[in-house]
């Protein structure tokens, strides 16, 4: 079977997933190729540090369709023409693409309808409670999704949403939102072994809570700052470290100043993904208090580094990856009083942190790139055998 992996841009998160897929496919007798639509992306505000190394040793056949171009930088006619040419030349049996809403995924639906040569599956971590849903928009989604043969999604709630859009449960699999667990584990161990040096390198305080989020409204970073201020943690000489960037940065800084926390809150706006294990490893725990989040890969990363998380229950990873009282704590979104209580509890109760950390390490071992690869090949078999 010929499998084609189609993505807008091969960013750091997708690289370990693809490598694992290539390795497993080779053992199972599948042939893999990669179609990267655009050489650049505007989605991430920080450098994709793994991309250069990946391109030096691409583990399979790869083509970048539009070089020196960012996503969205070409008109629809040119994109569909290039994709059609590639599909005719490569003749894949199974295509897995990023999202059902991306322009190239929609064009693949058109090409598939015309060619009738391949099965088409999308990757997504969308779920029903990702903000307000509009009836007309959902109806349009169902029309598009009906053209796909299956879906690779993040968790069970994401499978249920895919079902509501027309993908039967037997044609969806979990395993999309995974990270390179081994890399984070190994790098975290090295960071702990030289903790003082790493603290100096990043200017980190002796003890801190970590929040890794874009500075946008739905991420509720200002709420995290307020809950931190209300807790006793600043008085205990425990700091808050924010890692992110976005349009609300100035608003958040003003909030910090108004609460008298300028000496207790550190903001880091540019940290390479390859350096993030250091920040996780030296933290006590992380907080993801979003009003909603499709998943929350920072939680995977923290757990791989042996750190528990407090997450709001509208984050995709809540009750899928994070289980309350087992490997983390779950709170209601927007409830500053509850968030304050849980931050204080986890920040001052070291035995609790250690117990939840052990649970986090035990759980994350199942959410690996190899899990992603197994799920993709299982889908290929499922939809392929469906005829």
C-alpha positions as CSV (number, residue, x, y, z in Angstrom):
1,X,0.0,0.0,0.0
2,X,1.2,3.5,-0.9
3,X,0.6,6.0,1.9
4,X,0.9,9.8,1.3
5,X,1.2,12.2,4.2
6,X,0.1,15.7,3.3
7,X,0.8,18.7,5.5
8,X,0.8,22.5,5.1
9,X,4.3,22.8,6.7
10,X,6.5,20.2,8.4
11,X,6.9,21.9,11.8
12,X,8.6,20.5,14.9
13,X,5.5,18.8,16.3
14,X,4.9,16.8,13.1
15,X,8.5,15.6,12.6
16,X,8.7,12.9,15.3
17,X,5.2,11.6,14.3
18,X,6.2,11.3,10.7
19,X,9.5,9.6,11.5
20,X,7.7,7.0,13.6
21,X,5.3,6.4,10.8
22,X,8.0,5.9,8.3
23,X,9.8,3.4,10.5
24,X,6.7,1.4,11.3
25,X,5.5,1.4,7.7
26,X,8.9,0.1,6.5
27,X,8.5,-2.9,8.9
28,X,5.0,-3.5,7.8
29,X,5.7,-3.3,4.1
30,X,4.0,0.0,3.4
31,X,5.5,2.7,1.1
32,X,5.5,6.3,2.5
33,X,5.9,9.7,0.8
34,X,5.5,13.2,2.2
35,X,3.9,16.2,0.5
36,X,4.7,19.5,2.3
37,X,2.6,22.2,0.7
38,X,4.6,25.3,1.9
39,X,8.1,25.8,3.0
40,X,7.2,28.3,5.7
41,X,4.4,28.8,8.2
42,X,3.1,31.9,10.0
43,X,1.4,29.9,12.7
44,X,4.4,29.7,15.1
45,X,6.1,32.8,16.3
46,X,9.3,31.0,17.2
47,X,11.9,29.2,15.0
48,X,11.2,25.5,14.1
49,X,14.5,24.3,15.3
50,X,14.1,20.6,14.2
51,X,13.2,21.3,10.6
52,X,16.8,21.9,9.4
53,X,18.0,18.6,10.8
54,X,15.0,16.8,9.4
55,X,15.5,18.1,5.9
56,X,19.2,16.9,5.9
57,X,18.0,13.4,6.5
58,X,14.4,13.0,5.3
59,X,13.4,9.5,6.1
60,X,11.4,8.9,2.9
61,X,10.4,10.5,-0.4
62,X,9.5,14.1,0.1
63,X,8.4,17.1,-2.0
64,X,7.8,20.7,-1.0
65,X,5.2,22.1,-3.4
66,X,5.8,25.8,-2.9
67,X,9.3,26.8,-1.9
68,X,9.9,30.2,-0.3
69,X,6.2,30.5,0.4
70,X,4.2,30.6,3.6
71,X,0.9,28.9,4.0
72,X,-1.9,30.7,2.2
73,X,0.5,32.4,-0.2
74,X,-0.8,30.8,-3.4
75,X,-4.2,31.0,-5.1
76,X,-6.5,28.0,-5.0
77,X,-6.2,27.2,-8.7
78,X,-2.4,26.8,-8.5
79,X,-2.7,24.7,-5.4
80,X,-5.2,22.3,-6.8
81,X,-3.3,22.0,-10.1
82,X,0.0,21.1,-8.3
83,X,-1.8,18.6,-6.0
84,X,-3.5,17.0,-8.9
85,X,-0.2,16.6,-10.8
86,X,1.4,15.0,-7.7
87,X,-1.5,12.6,-7.1
88,X,-1.4,11.5,-10.7
89,X,2.3,10.9,-10.6
90,X,2.5,9.1,-7.2
91,X,-0.8,7.2,-7.3
92,X,-1.3,6.8,-3.6
93,X,-3.7,4.2,-2.2
94,X,-4.2,6.1,1.1
95,X,-3.8,9.8,1.9
96,X,-3.7,11.3,5.4
97,X,-3.9,15.1,5.5
98,X,-3.9,17.8,8.2
99,X,-7.5,19.0,9.0
100,X,-10.7,18.9,7.1
101,X,-10.8,22.6,6.8
102,X,-7.4,23.5,5.3
103,X,-7.5,24.6,1.7
104,X,-5.3,21.7,0.5
105,X,-7.5,19.1,2.3
106,X,-10.6,20.5,0.7
107,X,-8.8,20.3,-2.7
108,X,-7.8,16.7,-2.0
109,X,-11.5,16.0,-1.5
110,X,-12.2,17.4,-5.0
111,X,-9.3,15.5,-6.5
112,X,-10.3,12.3,-4.8
113,X,-13.9,12.6,-6.1
114,X,-12.6,13.1,-9.7
115,X,-9.9,10.4,-9.5
116,X,-11.5,7.8,-7.3
117,X,-8.0,6.3,-6.7
118,X,-7.3,6.8,-3.0
119,X,-8.8,6.7,0.4
120,X,-8.7,10.0,2.3
121,X,-8.3,10.5,6.0
122,X,-7.9,13.7,8.0
123,X,-6.0,14.5,11.2
124,X,-7.7,16.8,13.7
125,X,-8.2,17.7,17.4
126,X,-11.4,19.6,17.1
127,X,-14.2,18.8,19.5
128,X,-17.8,19.9,20.2
129,X,-17.0,22.5,22.9
130,X,-14.3,24.5,21.1
131,X,-16.2,27.7,21.5
132,X,-19.6,28.6,20.1
133,X,-20.9,26.4,17.3
134,X,-23.1,27.8,14.6
135,X,-25.7,25.5,12.9
136,X,-25.0,26.6,9.4
137,X,-21.2,26.3,9.8
138,X,-21.6,22.8,11.3
139,X,-23.9,21.8,8.4
140,X,-21.2,23.0,5.9
141,X,-18.6,21.0,7.8
142,X,-20.7,17.9,7.6
143,X,-20.8,18.3,3.8
144,X,-17.0,18.5,3.6
145,X,-16.3,15.7,6.1
146,X,-18.7,13.4,4.3
147,X,-16.0,13.3,1.6
148,X,-13.5,11.7,3.9
149,X,-13.1,8.0,4.6
150,X,-11.9,8.4,8.2
151,X,-10.2,10.5,10.9
152,X,-7.2,10.4,13.2
153,X,-8.2,12.4,16.2
154,X,-6.9,13.4,19.7
155,X,-9.2,11.6,22.1
156,X,-12.7,10.0,22.7
157,X,-14.5,13.4,22.8
158,X,-12.9,14.2,19.5
159,X,-14.1,10.9,18.0
160,X,-17.6,11.8,19.1
161,X,-17.4,15.1,17.4
162,X,-16.1,13.4,14.2
163,X,-19.0,11.1,14.4
164,X,-21.4,14.1,14.6
165,X,-19.8,15.3,11.3
166,X,-20.3,12.0,9.6
167,X,-17.3,9.8,10.4
168,X,-18.4,6.4,11.9
169,X,-16.7,5.4,15.1
170,X,-15.1,2.4,13.4
171,X,-13.4,4.7,11.0
172,X,-11.8,7.0,13.5
173,X,-8.7,6.4,15.7
174,X,-7.1,8.2,18.6
175,X,-3.4,9.1,18.5
176,X,-3.0,12.5,16.8
177,X,-1.8,14.7,19.6
178,X,1.4,13.0,20.7
179,X,5.0,14.3,21.2
180,X,8.5,12.9,21.2
181,X,8.3,11.6,24.8
182,X,11.8,10.1,24.8
183,X,13.4,13.4,23.8
184,X,11.6,15.3,26.6
185,X,12.3,12.7,29.2
186,X,16.0,12.5,28.4
187,X,16.5,16.2,28.1
188,X,14.7,16.8,31.4
189,X,16.9,14.3,33.2
190,X,20.0,16.2,31.9
191,X,18.6,19.5,32.9
192,X,17.9,18.3,36.5
193,X,21.5,17.0,36.7
194,X,22.8,20.5,36.0
195,X,19.9,22.5,37.5
196,X,21.9,25.5,38.8
197,X,23.5,26.0,35.4
198,X,20.2,25.8,33.5
199,X,18.5,28.2,36.0
200,X,21.2,30.8,35.3
201,X,21.0,30.2,31.5
202,X,17.3,31.1,31.4
203,X,17.2,33.4,34.5
204,X,14.8,31.1,36.3
205,X,13.9,31.4,39.9
206,X,14.6,28.6,42.5
207,X,10.9,27.5,42.6
208,X,8.1,28.3,40.1
209,X,4.8,27.4,38.5
210,X,4.9,27.3,34.7
211,X,2.2,28.5,32.2
212,X,2.9,27.9,28.5
213,X,0.2,29.6,26.4
214,X,-0.2,32.1,23.6
215,X,-1.3,35.5,24.9
216,X,-4.8,35.4,23.5
217,X,-8.2,35.8,25.1
218,X,-9.3,32.2,25.2
219,X,-6.0,31.0,26.9
220,X,-7.0,32.9,30.1
221,X,-3.4,33.8,31.0
222,X,-4.6,36.9,32.9
223,X,-6.8,34.6,35.0
224,X,-3.7,32.4,35.9
225,X,-1.9,35.6,37.0
226,X,-4.9,36.6,39.2
227,X,-5.2,33.1,40.7
228,X,-1.5,33.1,41.4
229,X,-1.8,36.5,43.1
230,X,-4.7,35.3,45.3
231,X,-2.8,32.2,46.4
232,X,-0.2,32.2,49.1
233,X,2.5,31.1,46.6
234,X,4.1,34.6,46.1
235,X,4.5,34.8,49.8
236,X,6.2,31.4,49.9
237,X,8.8,32.8,47.4
238,X,7.3,30.7,44.6
239,X,7.3,32.4,41.2
240,X,5.1,32.2,38.1
241,X,6.9,31.8,34.8
242,X,4.9,32.6,31.6
243,X,6.1,31.3,28.3
244,X,4.4,32.8,25.3
245,X,3.6,35.7,23.0
246,X,0.6,37.3,21.5
247,X,-1.6,40.4,21.2
248,X,-2.4,40.5,25.0
249,X,1.1,40.6,26.2
250,X,0.9,44.3,27.2
251,X,-2.4,43.7,28.9
252,X,-0.9,40.8,30.9
253,X,2.1,42.9,31.9
254,X,-0.2,45.6,33.1
255,X,-2.1,43.1,35.1
256,X,1.1,41.8,36.7
257,X,2.1,45.3,37.7
258,X,-1.4,46.2,39.1
259,X,-1.3,43.2,41.3
260,X,2.2,44.0,42.6
261,X,3.7,40.9,41.1
262,X,6.5,42.3,39.0
263,X,9.1,40.7,41.3
264,X,7.3,37.3,41.3
265,X,6.4,36.8,37.6
266,X,8.8,36.2,34.8
267,X,7.7,36.3,31.1
268,X,9.8,34.5,28.4
269,X,8.6,35.3,24.9
270,X,11.0,33.2,22.8
271,X,12.0,29.7,23.9
272,X,13.0,27.1,21.3
273,X,10.9,23.9,21.5
274,X,14.1,22.0,22.0
275,X,14.8,24.0,25.2
276,X,11.3,23.6,26.7
277,X,12.2,20.4,28.6
278,X,14.5,22.4,30.8
279,X,11.7,24.8,31.8
280,X,9.3,21.9,32.5
281,X,11.9,19.9,34.4
282,X,12.7,22.7,36.8
283,X,9.1,23.8,37.4
284,X,6.9,22.4,40.2
285,X,3.9,22.0,37.9
286,X,2.2,23.7,35.0
287,X,-1.2,25.4,34.5
288,X,-3.4,25.4,31.4
289,X,-6.5,27.3,32.3
290,X,-8.0,28.0,28.8
291,X,-11.6,28.8,28.3
292,X,-11.3,26.0,25.7
293,X,-8.4,24.2,24.0
294,X,-8.5,21.6,21.3
295,X,-5.9,19.6,23.3
296,X,-2.9,21.2,25.0
297,X,0.4,19.7,23.9
298,X,2.3,21.6,26.6
299,X,0.6,19.2,29.1
300,X,2.1,16.2,27.2
301,X,5.5,17.8,27.4
302,X,5.2,18.6,31.1
303,X,4.1,15.1,31.9
304,X,7.0,13.6,29.8
305,X,9.3,15.8,32.0
306,X,7.7,14.3,35.2
307,X,5.5,17.3,36.0
308,X,1.8,17.3,36.8
309,X,-0.7,19.8,35.4
310,X,-3.7,21.8,36.4
311,X,-6.0,22.0,33.4
312,X,-9.5,23.3,32.7
313,X,-12.1,20.7,31.9
314,X,-12.7,22.2,28.4
315,X,-9.1,21.4,27.4
316,X,-9.0,18.4,25.1
317,X,-6.5,16.6,27.2
318,X,-8.7,16.8,30.3
319,X,-10.2,13.4,31.2
320,X,-8.3,11.9,28.2
321,X,-4.7,12.4,29.2
322,X,-5.1,14.2,32.5
323,X,-7.2,12.5,35.2
324,X,-8.2,14.4,38.3
325,X,-6.3,13.3,41.4
326,X,-4.4,10.6,39.4
327,X,-1.8,12.6,37.4
328,X,-3.0,16.2,37.6
329,X,-5.9,18.3,38.7
330,X,-8.9,19.5,36.6
331,X,-10.8,22.8,37.2
332,X,-13.8,24.6,35.8
333,X,-12.8,27.2,33.1
334,X,-13.0,30.8,34.3
335,X,-13.4,29.8,38.0
336,X,-10.6,31.9,39.6
337,X,-11.5,30.8,43.1
338,X,-11.2,27.1,42.3
339,X,-8.0,27.7,40.3
340,X,-6.5,29.7,43.2
341,X,-7.3,26.8,45.6
342,X,-5.8,24.2,43.3
343,X,-2.6,26.2,42.6
344,X,-2.2,26.8,46.4
345,X,-2.8,23.1,47.1
346,X,-0.4,21.8,44.5
347,X,2.2,24.5,45.2
348,X,2.4,23.8,49.0
349,X,1.8,20.1,49.1
350,X,5.0,18.4,47.9
351,X,3.8,14.8,48.6
352,X,0.8,15.5,46.4
353,X,3.0,16.9,43.6
354,X,5.3,13.9,43.8
355,X,2.4,11.4,43.6
356,X,0.7,13.2,40.7
357,X,4.1,13.4,39.0
358,X,4.5,9.6,39.2
359,X,1.1,9.3,37.7
360,X,2.0,11.7,34.9
361,X,5.1,9.8,34.0
362,X,3.2,6.5,33.9
363,X,0.5,7.9,31.7
364,X,2.5,9.7,29.1
365,X,4.4,6.5,28.1
366,X,1.3,5.5,26.1
367,X,1.1,8.8,24.1
368,X,4.1,8.5,21.8
369,X,4.9,9.0,18.1
370,X,4.8,5.2,17.8
371,X,1.1,5.3,19.0
372,X,0.5,7.8,16.2
373,X,2.1,5.5,13.7
374,X,0.1,2.5,14.8
375,X,-3.1,4.4,14.6
376,X,-2.4,5.7,11.1
377,X,-1.6,2.2,9.7
378,X,-4.7,0.8,11.5
379,X,-6.8,3.4,9.8
380,X,-5.2,2.6,6.4
381,X,-6.2,-1.0,6.9
382,X,-9.7,-0.2,8.2
383,X,-10.7,2.1,5.3
384,X,-8.8,0.1,2.8
385,X,-10.7,-3.1,3.7
386,X,-14.0,-1.2,3.5
387,X,-13.7,-1.1,-0.3
